[in-house]
Amino acid sequence: MQYIQKSGPQPGDWDLWFTTGTGNRSYNYNSDASAMRNLPLAKKHLLEEQNWLCAYCQQKLTLEQASIEHVIPKEFNKEQSTNYHNLVAVCKETPTDPIDDRFHCDKYKQSEMIASLIFSSASDVTQQSNHRFLEANSDGSISAKGKGSIEDKKLAEVFIEVLNLNHSLLKAKRAIDHLNPLISIAIGFKKGDRRKFWELQFSNISRDKERPFRMFLLIYIGRILGF
């Protein structure tokens, strides 16, 4: 659920990374993935671009824990299957939810279509505007934003459901490990000082690009601050 900027040209070595051992530039990830020897370099670039966070759930990833994901599934558009502007790094393996036995991120999404919300500037969170599509809740859950158009709400609901972003283990990590400690500290401040505390947290988290669940925290704190 992080905002990923891909407005510029592809990296200079991109075509090399997607060249097979026989020297042919591949445009078909389905058939040529095993023949692209430099593919790990593409994955490393995507992870660096995303500050080593999963594009969907924003958990911290290593090179070994990540896989390359096609936002528009390769089954629907083979020509786009090695296109820089369609690829992100996501969780390679995910645990099943102890409640409903489902995975999350690409492991659950498979070849389902979703809106490319992660590439939309409206998904960024700044002091001028909060996330256009998603809300972050104190129990660690993510929901479609109540305000806004019916179309935006539907896009958000599908995005959340297809990626299973409310997997119970994800919710617990967001709430227990990352949000609740901040809320516990904030409660100890008087109203005026409490706002200053949240402003400081927003500023610190905004700068810390590698912080797990960064966007979730910014959405939540942004709402408190009225962004």
Salt bridges, closest charged atoms under 4 A:
ASP15 OD1 - ARG25 NE 2.71
GLU48 OE2 - LYS44 NZ 2.52
GLU49 OE1 - LYS6 NZ 2.92
GLU69 OE2 - LYS109 NZ 2.93
GLU93 OE1 - LYS107 NZ 3.21
ASP97 OD2 - HIS167 ND1 3.88
ASP100 OD2 - ARG102 NE 2.97
GLU135 OE1 - ARG223 NH1 3.33
ASP152 OD2 - ARG132 NE 2.74
GLU161 OE2 - ARG102 NH1 2.93
GLU199 OE2 - ARG195 NE 3.13
GLU210 OE1 - LYS60 NZ 3.03
